[in-house]
Amino acid sequence: MHSDPASQVGGDGSTDLKGAQSVPDAGSLASRTAGALSAGTLSRAVARLTELQHPLGWWKGELETNVSMDAEDMLLRHFLGIVDPQRRAAVARWIAAKQDADGTWSSFFGGPPDLSVTVEAYVALRLAGHSSDLEAMRRAAAWVRDQGGVERTRLFTRFWLALFGLWRWDALPALPAELILLPSWFPCNIYDFACWARQTMVPLTVVAAHRPVRPVPFSIEELRGGLPPEEPPALFSTAGMFHLLGKALAAYERLPFKPLRRLAFRRAEAWIVERQEPDGSWGGIQPPWVYSMLALSLLGYSMEHPVLASAVGGLEAFSVTDGDQVRLEACQSPVWDTALAVLALADAGADPSEPALVSAADWLVGQEVTKKGDWAVRRPHLEPGGWAFEFENDNYPDVDDTALVVLALRRCEGSDPLRTRAAVLRAVEWVVGMQCRDGGWAAFDAENTSRLVEKLPVCDFGEVTDPPSADVTAHAVEMLAATGTHPDALSRGVAWLWREQEDDGAWFGRWGANYVYGTGAAVPALVAAGAEPSDPRLAAAGRFLCEHQNADGGWGEDMRSYTDPAWRGRGASTPSQTSWALLALLCLATPPGEARRAHGGSGDGEVDIAQAQFRKAIRRGVEYLAATQDDDGSWDEPYFTGTGFPGDFHINYHLYRLVFPVMALGRWRSWQGLDRPEDRHNSDSRQNGVFSAD
């Protein structure tokens, strides 16, 4: 797989990436669109989305990640002695099926090989009985050696290897369990870490302190590159100081007596157990889940103990069986998916009192978080309110979910309006209370911006802090604009968004790929907050999107844009990313009817050119969605468009391919003026308005 997008993106903007599906070319799209739209693109999509609703009112699409989740699940079960041979074989089949022809594994569909993912997948397959002499395994081992070997994997991979005697514990950074004892005002305390890192670091310190080894009946010498250790950093640099700190901590670990170790274990045990959710998880996400199980096992908990028994049962509920293969979801997203589905159906013209929306509203209100969690360490006087991402996660509600749920509840009617209103009011106050000093919003915590923890040797994978981001701030701004409350907080949020706009007009997307996502969130929020669509800054955002539209009419952005600017706004077209771009452009373009009433021009030639460009881009984006819709009303989307850790961990939300096109097509219908009741179920029949918007 080449890493140079210039070798895959043509001068006309078309993209050809590994695994790309066949998409009609631009010439055939125009001839097919009229038929596709008249057949009811939007109505078919709405029908499909409605079919997917659970009887209790929620939606949940699969959250697909990479095979490291499955490999680590297999390693965990082996370490804990809870191996089910049939399950292990089924997981191994899934891992083997995701291997690329060169013997490697990627961290996202169509992406380049990933060293750590490949090593973890390889070791899991060896554990499942695959011989190192198999051709596929030899190719993997050869590639790993060419990349420098297992010695160049991320530290978390080497922690896993150390558990089985495949790496030396004394070759890993020391991670004292006493970290849990540091007060919240002390540098590098656990609350300086983002919630996902915090939940992982606490149990990991327990595991690292015990240094357990459960040998496996094979070695991985074939994966070693034989490279010498990397040179230590310069002594008087920041990295050099942390290197010295690491040596001091390693010396501490070698002491025969550690007076605070037993207290640290007790504190960590209580901290971990207190944060287990009713479904057996920790935070509803895989990393803290598996490390918490390892830690509690090492602290003496048997597998029959209710805490660990619940944890194992929860993992089963996160498992997806597909034929003779089994894979693990790293997380589940029912609150997020349900809020998006409600907004999409409302945009598509659903009446607020329709049963699907009523049951969704009731379910969402029932998921409100009403207890204080870790966020209260930085906001001790703030009353709880809001929503988390998952079915069960009372400790970590987040601003992003809360903002979208509030927007969704304003578009539907629950069976108890007073209860719904009270939940919304609490949520709004909580979101405002979580605003950071600079005016932006982060996902889970406020003022979680420590630069020191990022320098720790153990933090070499993913984000470890939770600073404000454009996409979360945009959703909070849009929520405040919709509720008409807290004008000061709204004004500060708007100012923060303007400051974060980049030189080419785009916004960075923290939780979705990437500049298409950030821009697709920021533009509608700013317009909702009162920005004029003709504002030159918004026009620049529109131009960015138009300039990155693909030849097939769609938009796409590869995950490599997080680490390689050449991929910025570029990649194979996807339904979700196309919809994000449409959501922004629909806020900026003058509707066709208004453009005609203005006699074809505003009097400002530059503005008129931009408007024509925006309308043409919208038309082509709608054509792309119409031409690529599947017979069941949904769309295919193998590409990953969601983000866990920018540049390191990526997500394919399976409902994105449906919910965002419904949202975009519904807003396109309104933009076209197709809001009459008789148009709601056949809004795609009025073709003149579509194709005259050039």
C-alpha positions as CSV (number, residue, x, y, z in Angstrom):
1,M,0.0,0.0,0.0
2,H,1.5,3.3,-1.0
3,S,1.4,6.1,1.5
4,D,1.6,8.9,-1.0
5,P,-1.9,10.1,-1.8
6,A,-0.6,11.7,-5.0
7,S,-0.3,8.2,-6.4
8,Q,-3.9,7.4,-5.7
9,V,-5.8,10.7,-6.0
10,G,-6.2,11.9,-9.6
11,G,-6.0,15.4,-10.7
12,D,-9.8,15.4,-11.0
13,G,-10.1,14.6,-7.3
14,S,-11.0,10.9,-7.8
15,T,-9.5,8.4,-5.4
16,D,-8.4,4.8,-5.7
17,L,-7.6,3.3,-2.4
18,K,-7.0,-0.3,-1.4
19,G,-10.3,-2.1,-1.0
20,A,-12.2,0.7,-2.7
21,Q,-15.6,-0.4,-3.8
22,S,-16.8,0.1,-7.4
23,V,-18.5,3.5,-7.6
24,P,-20.3,4.8,-10.7
25,D,-18.2,7.4,-12.6
26,A,-19.4,11.0,-12.8
27,G,-20.8,10.6,-16.3
28,S,-23.1,7.7,-15.5
29,L,-24.3,9.3,-12.3
30,A,-26.2,12.0,-14.0
31,S,-28.1,9.5,-16.1
32,R,-29.0,7.3,-13.2
33,T,-29.8,9.9,-10.6
34,A,-33.3,10.9,-11.8
35,G,-34.4,7.3,-11.6
36,A,-32.8,6.6,-8.3
37,L,-34.2,9.7,-6.7
38,S,-37.7,9.2,-8.1
39,A,-37.7,5.7,-6.7
40,G,-37.5,7.3,-3.3
41,T,-34.0,7.5,-2.0
42,L,-34.9,9.2,1.2
43,S,-38.1,7.3,1.8
44,R,-36.2,4.0,1.4
45,A,-33.5,5.1,3.8
46,V,-36.1,6.3,6.4
47,A,-37.9,2.9,6.1
48,R,-34.6,1.1,6.7
49,L,-33.6,3.3,9.6
50,T,-37.0,2.8,11.2
51,E,-36.7,-1.0,10.8
52,L,-33.5,-1.0,12.8
53,Q,-35.0,0.5,15.9
54,H,-35.1,-1.8,18.9
55,P,-38.6,-2.4,20.5
56,L,-37.4,-0.5,23.6
57,G,-36.8,2.6,21.5
58,W,-33.0,2.6,20.9
59,W,-30.8,2.2,17.9
60,K,-27.3,0.6,17.9
61,G,-25.0,0.0,15.0
62,E,-21.9,-2.2,15.3
63,L,-18.8,-0.3,16.4
64,E,-16.0,-2.0,14.3
65,T,-12.4,-1.4,15.1
66,N,-9.2,-3.5,14.3
67,V,-8.2,-7.0,15.2
68,S,-6.0,-5.9,18.1
69,M,-9.2,-5.9,20.2
70,D,-9.8,-9.5,19.3
71,A,-6.2,-10.5,19.8
72,E,-6.1,-8.9,23.3
73,D,-9.4,-10.6,24.2
74,M,-7.8,-13.9,23.3
75,L,-4.7,-13.2,25.3
76,L,-6.8,-12.0,28.3
77,R,-8.8,-15.2,28.3
78,H,-5.6,-17.3,28.1
79,F,-4.0,-15.4,31.0
80,L,-7.1,-15.8,33.2
81,G,-7.5,-19.5,32.3
82,I,-11.0,-19.1,30.9
83,V,-10.3,-20.4,27.4
84,D,-13.2,-21.7,25.3
85,P,-11.6,-23.6,22.4
86,Q,-14.6,-23.1,20.1
87,R,-14.6,-19.3,20.8
88,R,-10.9,-19.1,20.3
89,A,-11.1,-20.8,17.0
90,A,-13.9,-18.5,15.9
91,V,-11.9,-15.4,16.9
92,A,-8.8,-16.8,15.1
93,R,-10.8,-17.2,11.9
94,W,-11.9,-13.5,12.1
95,I,-8.3,-12.4,12.7
96,A,-6.9,-14.5,9.9
97,A,-9.7,-13.2,7.5
98,K,-8.6,-9.6,8.1
99,Q,-5.0,-10.3,7.2
100,D,-3.8,-8.5,4.0
101,A,-2.0,-10.2,1.1
102,D,1.4,-9.0,2.3
103,G,0.9,-10.8,5.6
104,T,0.1,-7.7,7.7
105,W,-2.8,-6.2,9.5
106,S,-3.9,-2.5,9.4
107,S,-5.5,-0.4,12.0
108,F,-8.3,0.7,9.6
109,F,-9.8,-0.5,6.4
110,G,-7.7,0.4,3.4
111,G,-4.9,1.7,5.6
112,P,-1.2,0.9,5.6
113,P,0.2,-2.0,7.7
114,D,0.5,-1.4,11.4
115,L,3.4,-2.9,13.3
116,S,1.8,-3.3,16.7
117,V,-1.5,-4.6,15.3
118,T,0.4,-7.1,13.2
119,V,2.4,-8.4,16.1
120,E,-0.6,-8.7,18.4
121,A,-2.6,-10.5,15.7
122,Y,0.4,-12.8,14.9
123,V,0.8,-13.8,18.6
124,A,-2.9,-14.4,19.0
125,L,-2.9,-16.8,16.0
126,R,0.1,-18.6,17.4
127,L,-1.8,-19.0,20.6
128,A,-4.7,-20.4,18.7
129,G,-2.5,-23.0,17.1
130,H,-1.3,-21.5,13.9
131,S,2.2,-22.6,13.0
132,S,4.9,-20.1,12.3
133,D,5.7,-22.2,9.2
134,L,2.4,-21.2,7.5
135,E,3.0,-19.0,4.5
136,A,0.8,-16.2,5.8
137,M,2.6,-16.3,9.1
138,R,6.0,-16.2,7.4
139,R,5.0,-13.2,5.4
140,A,3.9,-11.5,8.6
141,A,7.1,-12.3,10.4
142,A,9.3,-11.1,7.5
143,W,7.4,-7.8,7.4
144,V,7.7,-7.3,11.2
145,R,11.5,-7.9,11.0
146,D,11.8,-5.4,8.1
147,Q,10.2,-2.8,10.3
148,G,12.7,-3.3,13.1
149,G,11.0,-6.1,14.8
150,V,8.9,-6.4,17.9
151,E,11.4,-4.1,19.5
152,R,9.7,-1.2,17.7
153,T,6.1,-1.9,18.7
154,R,4.2,0.4,21.1
155,L,4.7,-0.1,24.8
156,F,1.2,-1.5,25.3
157,T,1.9,-4.3,22.9
158,R,5.1,-5.1,24.8
159,F,3.1,-5.1,28.1
160,W,0.9,-7.8,26.6
161,L,4.0,-9.8,25.5
162,A,5.5,-9.5,29.0
163,L,2.5,-11.2,30.5
164,F,3.5,-14.4,28.6
165,G,7.2,-14.2,29.0
166,L,7.7,-12.9,25.4
167,W,9.2,-9.7,26.6
168,R,11.2,-8.8,29.7
169,W,9.4,-6.8,32.4
170,D,12.6,-4.9,33.3
171,A,12.8,-3.7,29.7
172,L,9.5,-1.8,30.2
173,P,9.1,1.6,31.8
174,A,8.4,1.4,35.5
175,L,4.8,2.3,36.5
176,P,4.5,2.4,40.3
177,A,1.2,1.6,41.8
178,E,1.7,4.5,44.2
179,L,0.5,6.8,41.3
180,I,-3.1,6.3,42.8
181,L,-2.0,8.0,46.0
182,L,-1.0,11.4,44.4
183,P,-3.5,14.1,45.3
184,S,-5.5,15.7,42.5
185,W,-3.5,18.9,42.7
186,F,-0.1,17.2,42.3
187,P,1.5,17.0,38.8
188,C,0.8,13.7,36.9
189,N,-1.9,12.5,39.2
190,I,-4.5,10.2,37.7
191,Y,-7.0,13.0,37.1
192,D,-4.4,14.7,34.8
193,F,-5.1,11.8,32.4
194,A,-8.1,11.7,30.2
195,C,-10.9,9.4,31.5
196,W,-10.1,6.6,29.1
197,A,-6.3,6.8,29.9
198,R,-7.1,7.2,33.7
199,Q,-9.2,4.1,33.7
200,T,-6.5,2.1,32.0
201,M,-3.5,3.5,33.9
202,V,-4.8,2.7,37.4
203,P,-5.2,-1.1,36.8
204,L,-2.1,-1.1,34.6
205,T,0.0,0.1,37.6
206,V,-1.2,-2.9,39.6
207,V,-0.3,-5.3,36.7
208,A,3.1,-3.7,36.2
209,A,3.9,-3.9,39.9
210,H,3.1,-7.7,40.0
211,R,5.1,-8.4,36.8
212,P,3.2,-11.7,36.2
213,V,4.3,-14.3,33.6
214,R,2.1,-17.0,32.3
215,P,4.4,-18.8,29.8
216,V,3.0,-19.9,26.4
217,P,4.4,-22.9,24.5
218,F,6.1,-20.9,21.7
219,S,8.6,-18.1,21.3
220,I,8.5,-15.2,18.9
221,E,12.2,-15.1,18.0
222,E,11.1,-14.9,14.4
223,L,9.7,-11.4,15.1
224,R,12.8,-9.9,16.5
225,G,14.7,-7.4,14.4
226,G,17.9,-7.5,16.4
227,L,18.2,-3.8,16.6
228,P,20.0,-2.2,19.6
229,P,17.9,-0.2,22.1
230,E,17.1,3.3,21.0
231,E,19.6,6.0,22.1
232,P,18.4,7.8,25.2
233,P,17.3,11.4,24.7
234,A,19.6,14.4,25.4
235,L,20.1,14.8,29.1
236,F,19.0,18.4,29.4
237,S,15.9,18.0,27.2
238,T,12.4,17.5,28.5
239,A,12.5,13.9,27.2
240,G,15.9,13.5,28.9
241,M,14.4,14.5,32.3
242,F,11.6,12.0,32.0
243,H,14.1,9.4,31.0
244,L,16.0,10.1,34.2
245,L,12.6,9.9,36.1
246,G,12.0,6.5,34.5
247,K,15.4,5.3,35.7
248,A,14.6,6.5,39.2
249,L,11.2,4.7,39.2
250,A,12.9,1.6,38.0
251,A,15.3,1.7,40.8
252,Y,12.4,2.2,43.2
253,E,10.8,-0.9,41.8
254,R,13.9,-2.9,42.7
255,L,13.8,-1.9,46.3
256,P,13.0,-4.9,48.6
257,F,10.6,-2.9,50.7
258,K,8.1,-0.3,49.4
259,P,6.2,1.1,52.4
260,L,3.3,2.5,50.5
261,R,2.8,-0.4,48.1
262,R,0.2,-2.2,50.1
263,L,-1.8,1.0,50.6
264,A,-1.6,1.7,46.9
265,F,-3.0,-1.7,46.0
266,R,-5.9,-1.3,48.4
267,R,-6.7,2.2,47.1
268,A,-6.4,1.0,43.5
269,E,-8.6,-2.0,44.2
270,A,-11.4,0.2,45.7
271,W,-11.1,2.7,42.9
272,I,-11.4,0.0,40.2
273,V,-14.3,-1.9,41.9
274,E,-16.2,1.4,42.5
275,R,-16.2,2.2,38.8
276,Q,-17.4,-1.1,37.4
277,E,-20.7,-0.6,35.5
278,P,-23.8,-2.8,35.9
279,D,-23.1,-4.5,32.6
280,G,-19.7,-5.7,33.9
281,S,-17.6,-3.1,32.0
282,W,-15.4,-0.3,33.0
283,G,-16.4,2.9,31.2
284,G,-18.0,0.7,28.5
285,I,-14.7,0.5,26.6
286,Q,-12.2,-2.3,26.1
287,P,-8.8,-1.1,27.4
288,P,-9.8,-0.4,31.0
289,W,-12.0,-3.4,31.0
290,V,-9.3,-5.9,30.2
291,Y,-6.7,-4.3,32.5
292,S,-9.1,-4.1,35.4
293,M,-9.8,-7.8,35.0
294,L,-6.1,-8.5,35.0
295,A,-5.4,-6.3,38.0
296,L,-8.2,-7.7,40.1
297,S,-7.2,-11.3,39.3
298,L,-3.6,-10.5,40.4
299,L,-5.0,-8.9,43.6
300,G,-6.6,-12.3,44.5
301,Y,-10.1,-12.2,42.9
302,S,-11.2,-15.6,41.6
303,M,-13.1,-15.9,38.4
304,E,-16.1,-16.8,40.4
305,H,-16.1,-13.5,42.2
306,P,-19.2,-11.5,41.2
307,V,-17.0,-8.6,39.9
308,L,-15.0,-10.8,37.5
309,A,-18.0,-13.0,36.7
310,S,-19.9,-9.9,35.7
311,A,-16.9,-8.7,33.6
312,V,-16.7,-11.9,31.6
313,G,-20.4,-11.9,31.0
314,G,-20.2,-8.3,29.8
315,L,-17.6,-9.3,27.3
316,E,-19.9,-11.9,25.8
317,A,-22.5,-9.2,25.3
318,F,-19.9,-7.2,23.3
319,S,-19.1,-10.1,21.0
320,V,-20.5,-10.3,17.5
321,T,-21.0,-13.7,15.9
322,D,-20.8,-13.7,12.1
323,G,-21.1,-17.2,10.6
324,D,-18.2,-19.2,12.0
325,Q,-16.3,-16.0,13.1
326,V,-16.5,-14.0,16.3
327,R,-15.2,-10.5,16.9
328,L,-15.3,-8.1,19.8
329,E,-16.7,-4.5,19.9
330,A,-14.4,-2.2,21.7
331,C,-17.4,-0.2,22.8
332,Q,-21.1,0.2,22.1
333,S,-22.8,3.4,21.1
334,P,-26.6,3.2,21.7
335,V,-27.1,6.7,23.2
336,W,-25.1,8.4,20.4
337,D,-26.8,6.3,17.7
338,T,-30.2,6.9,19.1
339,A,-29.8,10.7,19.3
340,L,-28.5,10.7,15.7
341,A,-31.4,8.5,14.5
342,V,-33.9,10.8,16.1
343,L,-32.4,13.9,14.5
344,A,-32.2,12.2,11.1
345,L,-35.9,11.1,11.2
346,A,-36.9,14.6,12.3
347,D,-34.9,16.1,9.5
348,A,-36.6,13.7,7.1
349,G,-40.0,15.0,8.1
350,A,-41.1,12.6,10.9
351,D,-43.8,14.1,13.1
352,P,-42.6,14.6,16.7
353,S,-45.5,12.4,18.0
354,E,-44.7,9.4,15.8
355,P,-44.4,6.3,17.9
356,A,-40.8,5.7,16.9
357,L,-39.8,9.1,18.2
358,V,-41.9,8.9,21.3
359,S,-40.3,5.5,22.3
360,A,-36.8,6.9,21.5
361,A,-37.4,10.0,23.6
362,D,-38.6,7.9,26.6
363,W,-35.6,5.6,26.3
364,L,-33.2,8.5,26.1
365,V,-34.7,10.2,29.1
366,G,-34.3,6.9,31.0
367,Q,-30.6,6.9,30.3
368,E,-29.9,10.2,31.9
369,V,-26.9,10.2,34.3
370,T,-27.9,11.7,37.6
371,K,-24.8,10.9,39.8
372,K,-21.4,12.6,40.0
373,G,-18.5,10.9,38.3
374,D,-14.8,11.7,37.8
375,W,-15.7,14.9,36.0
376,A,-16.6,16.3,39.4
377,V,-13.0,16.3,40.6
378,R,-12.5,19.5,38.4
379,R,-16.1,20.7,38.8
380,P,-17.0,19.7,42.4
381,H,-19.9,22.1,42.8
382,L,-21.6,21.3,39.5
383,E,-24.8,19.2,39.7
384,P,-25.0,16.1,37.5
385,G,-27.0,15.8,34.3
386,G,-26.4,14.6,30.8
387,W,-25.8,11.4,28.9
388,A,-23.0,8.9,28.3
389,F,-22.2,7.1,25.1
390,E,-23.0,3.5,26.2
391,F,-25.8,1.5,27.7
392,E,-24.1,1.6,31.1
393,N,-21.7,4.3,32.0
394,D,-22.7,6.4,35.0
395,N,-19.2,7.5,35.8
396,Y,-18.4,9.2,32.4
397,P,-21.2,11.1,30.7
398,D,-19.8,13.3,28.0
399,V,-20.6,16.7,26.5
400,D,-20.9,15.4,22.9
401,D,-23.6,12.9,23.6
402,T,-25.4,15.3,26.0
403,A,-25.5,18.1,23.4
404,L,-26.9,15.8,20.7
405,V,-29.5,14.2,23.1
406,V,-30.7,17.6,24.0
407,L,-31.0,18.5,20.3
408,A,-32.8,15.2,19.7
409,L,-35.3,15.6,22.6
410,R,-36.3,19.0,21.3
411,R,-37.3,17.3,18.0
412,C,-39.6,14.6,19.5
413,E,-42.2,14.1,22.1
414,G,-41.8,11.8,25.0
415,S,-44.7,10.3,26.9
416,D,-43.9,12.5,29.9
417,P,-43.1,16.1,28.8
418,L,-42.4,17.4,32.2
419,R,-39.8,14.6,32.9
420,T,-38.2,15.3,29.5
421,R,-38.0,19.0,30.1
422,A,-36.4,18.6,33.5
423,A,-33.8,16.3,32.1
424,V,-33.0,18.8,29.3
425,L,-32.7,21.6,31.7
426,R,-30.3,19.6,33.9
427,A,-28.3,18.7,30.9
428,V,-28.0,22.2,29.6
429,E,-26.7,23.4,33.0
430,W,-24.2,20.6,33.1
431,V,-22.8,21.3,29.7
432,V,-22.5,25.0,30.5
433,G,-20.7,24.0,33.7
434,M,-18.3,21.9,31.8
435,Q,-17.1,24.7,29.5
436,C,-13.4,25.2,29.8
437,R,-11.7,28.5,30.7
438,D,-10.8,29.2,27.0
439,G,-14.5,28.9,25.9
440,G,-14.3,25.5,24.3
441,W,-15.6,22.1,25.4
442,A,-13.8,18.8,25.8
443,A,-15.6,15.5,25.7
444,F,-15.4,14.1,29.3
445,D,-13.6,16.5,31.5
446,A,-12.9,20.2,32.0
447,E,-9.3,21.7,32.0
448,N,-7.8,18.3,31.2
449,T,-4.8,19.7,29.3
450,S,-1.7,18.6,31.2
451,R,1.4,18.6,29.0
452,L,3.4,16.6,31.5
453,V,1.5,13.3,31.3
454,E,2.0,13.3,27.5
455,K,5.8,13.1,28.2
456,L,5.7,10.0,30.3
457,P,7.5,7.1,28.6
458,V,4.5,4.8,29.0
459,C,2.2,7.2,27.0
460,D,3.2,6.3,23.5
461,F,-0.2,5.3,22.1
462,G,-3.1,7.6,21.5
463,E,-4.3,10.7,23.3
464,V,-3.9,10.8,27.0
465,T,-5.5,14.1,27.7
466,D,-8.9,15.6,26.8
467,P,-8.6,19.2,25.6
468,P,-11.4,21.1,23.9
469,S,-12.1,20.1,20.3
470,A,-13.9,21.8,17.5
471,D,-16.5,19.1,16.9
472,V,-17.6,18.8,20.6
473,T,-17.6,22.6,21.0
474,A,-19.7,22.9,17.8
475,H,-22.3,20.5,19.2
476,A,-22.4,22.4,22.5
477,V,-22.8,25.7,20.6
478,E,-25.6,24.3,18.4
479,M,-27.4,23.0,21.5
480,L,-27.2,26.4,23.3
481,A,-28.3,28.2,20.1
482,A,-31.3,25.8,19.9
483,T,-32.3,26.2,23.6
484,G,-31.8,30.0,23.6
485,T,-30.0,29.9,26.9
486,H,-26.8,31.1,28.4
487,P,-25.8,33.7,25.8
488,D,-22.4,34.4,27.5
489,A,-21.4,30.7,27.3
490,L,-22.7,30.6,23.7
491,S,-20.7,33.7,22.8
492,R,-17.5,32.3,24.3
493,G,-18.0,29.0,22.5
494,V,-18.5,30.8,19.1
495,A,-15.4,32.8,19.7
496,W,-13.4,29.7,20.4
497,L,-14.6,28.1,17.2
498,W,-13.6,31.1,15.1
499,R,-10.1,31.0,16.7
500,E,-9.7,27.3,15.8
501,Q,-10.6,27.7,12.1
502,E,-7.5,26.8,10.1
503,D,-6.0,28.8,7.3
504,D,-7.7,26.9,4.5
505,G,-11.1,27.4,6.1
506,A,-11.5,23.9,7.7
507,W,-11.8,22.7,11.3
508,F,-9.9,19.8,12.8
509,G,-12.2,16.8,13.6
510,R,-11.2,15.1,16.9
511,W,-13.8,12.4,17.0
512,G,-14.5,11.9,13.3
513,A,-12.3,11.9,10.1
514,N,-11.2,14.6,10.0
515,Y,-11.4,18.1,8.5
516,V,-14.6,17.0,6.7
517,Y,-16.1,16.0,10.0
518,G,-14.8,19.1,11.9
519,T,-16.0,21.5,9.2
520,G,-19.3,19.6,8.9
521,A,-19.9,20.2,12.6
522,A,-18.6,23.7,12.9
523,V,-20.4,25.4,10.0
524,P,-24.0,24.4,11.0
525,A,-23.3,25.3,14.6
526,L,-22.0,28.8,13.7
527,V,-24.9,29.5,11.4
528,A,-27.3,28.3,14.1
529,A,-25.6,30.7,16.5
530,G,-26.3,33.6,14.2
531,A,-23.3,33.8,11.9
532,E,-24.3,35.0,8.4
533,P,-23.8,32.3,5.7
534,S,-22.1,35.0,3.6
535,D,-19.4,35.6,6.3
536,P,-16.1,35.3,4.4
537,R,-14.8,32.8,7.0
538,L,-17.7,30.5,6.3
539,A,-17.3,31.0,2.6
540,A,-13.7,29.8,3.1
541,A,-15.1,26.6,4.8
542,G,-17.4,26.1,1.8
543,R,-14.6,26.5,-0.6
544,F,-12.5,23.9,1.3
545,L,-15.3,21.4,0.9
546,C,-15.9,22.1,-2.8
547,E,-12.2,21.8,-3.5
548,H,-12.1,18.4,-1.9
549,Q,-15.2,16.9,-3.6
550,N,-14.3,13.8,-5.5
551,A,-15.0,13.2,-9.2
552,D,-17.9,10.8,-8.2
553,G,-19.6,13.7,-6.4
554,G,-18.9,12.3,-2.9
555,W,-16.5,13.3,-0.2
556,G,-14.0,11.1,1.8
557,E,-11.0,11.6,4.0
558,D,-8.5,9.0,4.8
559,M,-7.4,8.4,8.4
560,R,-3.9,9.2,7.4
561,S,-4.9,12.9,7.3
562,Y,-4.2,12.9,11.1
563,T,-0.5,12.3,10.5
564,D,0.1,13.3,6.9
565,P,-1.2,16.7,5.6
566,A,-1.2,15.4,2.0
567,W,-4.3,13.4,2.9
568,R,-6.1,16.5,4.3
569,G,-9.7,16.3,3.1
570,R,-8.8,13.5,0.6
571,G,-9.9,9.9,0.4
572,A,-12.4,7.5,-1.2
573,S,-15.9,8.8,-1.1
574,T,-18.1,7.5,1.8
575,P,-21.8,8.1,2.5
576,S,-21.2,9.5,6.0
577,Q,-18.4,11.9,5.0
578,T,-20.4,13.0,1.9
579,S,-23.3,13.8,4.2
580,W,-21.1,15.8,6.6
581,A,-20.0,18.0,3.8
582,L,-23.6,18.4,2.6
583,L,-24.8,19.4,6.1
584,A,-22.3,22.3,6.0
585,L,-22.9,23.4,2.4
586,L,-26.7,23.4,2.9
587,C,-26.2,26.0,5.5
588,L,-24.2,28.2,3.2
589,A,-25.9,27.9,-0.2
590,T,-28.9,30.0,-1.2
591,P,-31.8,27.7,-2.0
592,P,-32.7,27.4,-5.7
593,G,-36.0,29.2,-5.3
594,E,-34.4,32.2,-3.5
595,A,-31.6,32.3,-6.0
596,R,-34.2,32.5,-8.9
597,R,-36.2,35.2,-7.1
598,A,-32.9,37.2,-6.8
599,H,-32.8,37.2,-10.6
600,G,-29.7,35.2,-10.7
601,G,-27.4,37.3,-8.7
602,S,-26.7,39.3,-5.5
603,G,-24.7,42.0,-7.2
604,D,-21.5,40.7,-5.8
605,G,-19.7,38.6,-8.4
606,E,-17.5,36.7,-6.1
607,V,-20.4,35.8,-3.8
608,D,-22.5,34.7,-6.8
609,I,-19.6,32.5,-8.1
610,A,-19.3,30.9,-4.6
611,Q,-23.1,30.3,-4.4
612,A,-23.1,28.6,-7.8
613,Q,-20.2,26.5,-6.7
614,F,-21.9,25.5,-3.5
615,R,-25.2,24.6,-5.2
616,K,-23.4,22.5,-7.8
617,A,-21.5,20.7,-5.1
618,I,-24.7,20.0,-3.2
619,R,-26.4,18.6,-6.4
620,R,-23.4,16.3,-7.1
621,G,-23.3,15.1,-3.5
622,V,-27.0,14.3,-3.6
623,E,-26.5,12.5,-6.9
624,Y,-23.7,10.4,-5.3
625,L,-25.9,9.3,-2.4
626,A,-28.8,8.5,-4.7
627,A,-26.6,6.4,-7.1
628,T,-24.8,4.4,-4.4
629,Q,-27.8,3.5,-2.2
630,D,-28.3,-0.2,-1.7
631,D,-31.5,-2.0,-2.3
632,D,-32.3,-2.3,1.4
633,G,-32.2,1.5,1.7
634,S,-28.8,1.8,3.3
635,W,-25.3,2.3,1.9
636,D,-22.1,0.3,1.9
637,E,-19.3,1.9,3.9
638,P,-16.2,-0.3,4.6
639,Y,-14.0,2.7,5.4
640,F,-13.5,3.9,8.9
641,T,-14.8,7.4,9.5
642,G,-14.9,7.6,13.3
643,T,-11.9,8.4,15.5
644,G,-10.9,7.0,18.9
645,F,-7.3,8.3,19.0
646,P,-6.3,10.5,16.1
647,G,-3.6,8.7,14.1
648,D,-3.7,5.6,16.3
649,F,-7.2,4.1,16.8
650,H,-10.1,4.4,14.4
651,I,-13.7,3.3,14.2
652,N,-16.3,2.2,11.7
653,Y,-19.7,3.2,13.1
654,H,-22.0,0.9,11.1
655,L,-25.0,3.2,11.6
656,Y,-23.2,6.3,10.2
657,R,-23.7,5.0,6.6
658,L,-27.4,5.3,7.1
659,V,-28.2,8.0,9.7
660,F,-26.1,10.8,8.2
661,P,-27.4,10.3,4.7
662,V,-31.0,10.5,6.0
663,M,-30.1,13.6,7.9
664,A,-28.4,15.2,4.8
665,L,-31.2,14.2,2.4
666,G,-33.8,15.4,4.8
667,R,-32.2,18.8,5.1
668,W,-31.7,18.9,1.3
669,R,-35.4,18.4,0.9
670,S,-36.1,21.3,3.2
671,W,-33.5,23.4,1.4
672,Q,-35.3,22.6,-1.8
673,G,-38.6,23.8,-0.4
674,L,-40.1,20.3,-0.3
675,D,-41.8,20.7,3.2
676,R,-45.4,20.3,2.3
677,P,-47.0,17.2,4.0
678,E,-47.8,15.6,0.6
679,D,-44.1,15.8,-0.3
680,R,-42.8,14.0,2.8
681,H,-43.1,10.5,1.5
682,N,-42.2,11.2,-2.1
683,S,-40.0,14.3,-1.8
684,D,-37.6,13.0,-4.5
685,S,-40.1,13.4,-7.3
686,R,-39.6,17.1,-8.0
687,Q,-36.5,16.8,-10.3
688,N,-36.5,20.3,-11.7
689,G,-35.4,21.9,-8.4
690,V,-32.5,19.5,-8.1
691,F,-30.9,19.9,-11.5
692,S,-31.5,23.6,-12.0
693,A,-29.3,24.4,-9.0
694,D,-26.1,24.7,-10.9
